[in-house]
Amino acid sequence: MDRREKAARQNRLALALTGTGGYLGKIVPTSGNRGPTSRHVRGSFFSEYVRMIRRQKNVDWGTDLLITDLDYLRKHVDEEEWYPMATFERMGVAILKHLQGATLDAVRMWGRFSASAYAERHPDLIEQNSPMESLMRLKVLRSTLFDFPAFDLPMLADGHAYVAVTYYMGPVAEEAACHQTMGFCEGVLSLAGARNVRGDFMERAWQGASRTLLDLQWDSPGQSIRPTAR
């Protein structure tokens, strides 16, 4: 190994151990988070990414994750503990890169599916035949998943809601997380009895907006279904 290769290897190792500037195996800029410097996600959410990575035995995750990130793959994830959002972000980006079929549409559908699984673990989330109440409960429960304000309901009315989302991540991870959140909200509404659920992005943080704003509309239980706008 010549002097240049040795210096490059030592540089990568130093960056990986300190977590201040790059990914193990390649030097890339950090995401440039705009929010609080110390942010965490609850283990119950963090564990979903860990399980997805562990199932892919044929992927060399060390090319995209820091040494400190890889350490979480070997440990038990406590669903009630806090885990670093920076690791959560890198895992999400790596999953998008390596998992076949991990498109944004697939991420949104995964959000819908995970809403059902989450509702099974938290039976108080869904109020049958009351989509509005269920969204309010989702706001409360969602606040327990992050130690910073990531999810809000600036407007909620019968058949219509705005959801504000800000994860303070880089563009790739932020876009994927917002699609997952959109699917999750759509899933909660459907479980609560809402019909003809439809969602759209009004503002996009990954394109430079200060937040992502989701526009959710639905037909409440017992109402006639309105035609979807074209």
C-alpha positions, 0 to 999 in steps of 0.5 A: 500500500503506497503513501497516498492509499494509506493516507486515504484509508486513514482519512476514511476511518477517522471520518467514520469513527467521528461521524463528522463528514462522510460515509465509510468507503467513500468521502461525501458531504453530509446532508447539511441538516437545517434543524436541531443538531441533536435529533433522535428517533424512537426505537420502535421506528428505528427498528423497522430500518434495522430489520430491513437491512438485516434481511438483505444478507447479500448487500455490503452495507459497509460501503454506505454506512458508518462503523457506528451505524453498522454497530446498531445492526449487531445489537438489540434495538429497544423500542422505547429508547432513542436512536440518532436521526443521522444513522436513521437517515443514512440507513434510509438512503442505503435501503433506497440504493440497494433494495430492488424496487424501492421506488418512492411509490413503493415507499408510499405503499409501505407507509400504508402497510405500516399503518396497519401494523402500527395500529395493531400495536397501538389499538387506541390509534384508530377511532372507527368511523372517525377519520378526524379523531384518528388523525388527531390521535396520530399527531399525538402518537407521532410526537412520541416517535421523534424528540423534535417537532416533525409532524403537525396538523395545521388544518383539520376539517371534515374530509380535509386536512393539511399535514406539515412534516419536517425531518431536517434530513438531506433531500433524498432521505427527506423525500422518501420519509415524506412519501412514507408519511403520506402513505401512513396518513392515507392508511390511518384514514382508510382504517378509520373508515374514510373512503376515496382517500387522496393525497398530494404534496403542496410544499416540498422540503426536499426542493427547498421549502421550509417544510413539506405540506401534505394535502389530504382529502377523503369522503367520510363514512356515510357520505356519498363518494365525490368524484376524484378531481382530474 
